[in-house]
Amino acid sequence: MPREHEPSLNEKQFVTQALQENLRLDGRELDQYRPLELTFGDQHGVAEVTLGKTKVLARATAELTVPYPDRPLDGIFTISTELSPMTAPSFEVNRPTETEVLLSRLLEKTVRRSGALDTESLCLVAGKQCWSVRVDVHVLSHDGNLTDAACVAVVAALRHFRRPDASIAQGVLTVYTPAEREPVPLSWLHSPYCVTWSFFGDEGATALLDATWLEEQVRAGSCTFSMNQHGEICQIAKLGGVPVDAVALLQCASVSLTRVKEISDLVDRRLAEDLKRRDKGGFMAELRAENDR
Amino acid sequence: MATKHHVVLPGEPIDPSLIPTHPKHPLRLGPGLRHIPPEDIVPTVAGQLITNPAKNSMWIEYNSNRYIPSQNDLVLAQILRSTSDFYLCSLSPHTAPATLPHLAFEAATKKTRPQLAPGQLVYARVSLANKHMDPELECVHPGTGKADGLGPIAGPGCAFDVSLGFARRLLMARSREEGGVGVLEMLGGEEGGGLAFETAVGRNGRVWVGSESPKTVVIVGRALQETDRLGLGLEGQRKLVKRLVKEVK
């Protein structure tokens, strides 16, 4: 397996030295994100997030299956991540690296275990039929802070997604095509977002947001906060690294909330814009047979 | 130097009128051209065909992301590890390592050779670049035994990635007139307020910027990367330099 390319000693020394003077290589403030952009595909449930040079594509799909025997009333919701060799030659197909495992774990904890998607609403016939919703996350380009970008992509894709409408009459399940009935959005409860802090220095004295790939390779530790715009924390992951002062972590959490509100605003705005773009002027306008010309 | 600019595609036949003829010198083919005996010259990449009638040479200028070493290129190499006789260096990520002999430094003997740690940057010249062989580097002029500015890079500074074409333009003897890159002169001149810095440009798309002040390094590095990314002309570079100097205070 090819090894990851390491930055040179000169770069490592410079990044840490410059950070002591609160200076980042790309000229950002310590708590500033790179430009975050969110676009949706032609189909429902495809979201692409760019964060500087990092690019993540998420795609949500749904299919009918049998629910798990121990949870007959719940639908199935899975998130699968893929870091392909297109991202960097050190990633291989079917051989998850530590980065990939941690990324998928964090997304699971943030989106699935925080109950963002109401899985009970995915059940059609108890113990017999349910929807299995699956989100595939593809990392197209890796320049640091995959977690935050992937989380935005997953949440946006799920909120953008429409599943086929279904009904049960006299014990017969009918799934309607989009032509018969308008597909329905998923029952979405709240939108959690990740905010990752990177710590530098012996005691984690310098904390910065949205680290680039170079900064990630140099950092002494990191901590990911997942919360929604109401300030409800879904999870905090600090996987090793230098110990950080508790007060500093509390400060990080409060700054994270303002960032989450900004991200949340952006996603809401983009979703509203997309809805407007797709809206042809209501049901009657769509039924009209006359030609535009 | 270069007289004519024509865009060619791989495999395309070259117009015979473009091939320089010189009564004395033999025809020399540079990067991107291949001689197929008896007399066909075929481009192997898409780019600009450049001919130099005075030296009877022709080559293709192209901008790519993948560095292919060729002899006498100045490169910024990164030491990977040391073996008994030479250092293994990386010229670009995920490619075969280049070798740098322990004794290929100025005034180096078995006892006085520089001890380089893995990850250290070295400014070197490609001394051997054959097809299907690992390239070889040297930090000393083989004739004079002088370093000529080559050697391990020490001192405060940082390396930045730029495209190969931009690195080549930076390395031109008259980069402002021929390459259209005046950003370094501007940073050191009145537009940049006379910043003090030094650079080492590697043909493999890496530029090292050194200065006592980290702010200067950041300004210069960003100016180089932005100029490359946006493809700025001289006027755009002037504006960029002024903006960056004002921004990073």
Contacts between the chains, C-beta under 8 A, distances in Angstrom:
chain1	res1	chain2	res2	distance
A	2	B	94	5.6
A	5	B	90	7.5
A	5	B	93	3.5
A	5	B	94	6.5
A	6	B	119	6.5
A	7	B	119	7.6
A	8	B	78	4.7
A	8	B	119	5.1
A	8	B	120	7.0
A	8	B	121	4.9
A	8	B	159	6.0
A	9	B	117	6.3
A	9	B	118	7.9
A	9	B	119	3.8
A	9	B	120	5.3
A	9	B	121	7.3
A	10	B	120	7.4
A	10	B	121	4.9
A	10	B	153	6.2
A	10	B	157	6.3
A	10	B	158	6.4
A	10	B	159	6.0
A	10	B	208	7.0
A	11	B	158	5.5
A	11	B	159	5.5
A	12	B	119	7.2
A	13	B	156	7.7
A	14	B	156	6.8
A	14	B	157	6.5
A	14	B	158	3.9
A	14	B	214	7.0
A	14	B	217	6.8
A	15	B	158	7.5
A	17	B	156	6.9
A	17	B	214	6.3
A	18	B	158	7.9
A	18	B	214	4.3
A	18	B	217	7.5
A	18	B	218	6.8
A	21	B	214	5.9
A	21	B	215	7.8
A	23	B	214	5.5
A	23	B	215	6.4
A	23	B	218	5.9
A	23	B	248	7.8
A	24	B	218	7.8
A	25	B	158	7.0
A	25	B	218	6.2
A	25	B	221	6.7
A	25	B	222	7.8
A	26	B	222	6.9
A	27	B	218	6.3
A	27	B	222	5.9
A	27	B	244	7.8
A	27	B	247	6.5
A	27	B	248	5.7
A	89	B	93	7.6
A	89	B	94	4.4
A	90	B	94	7.6
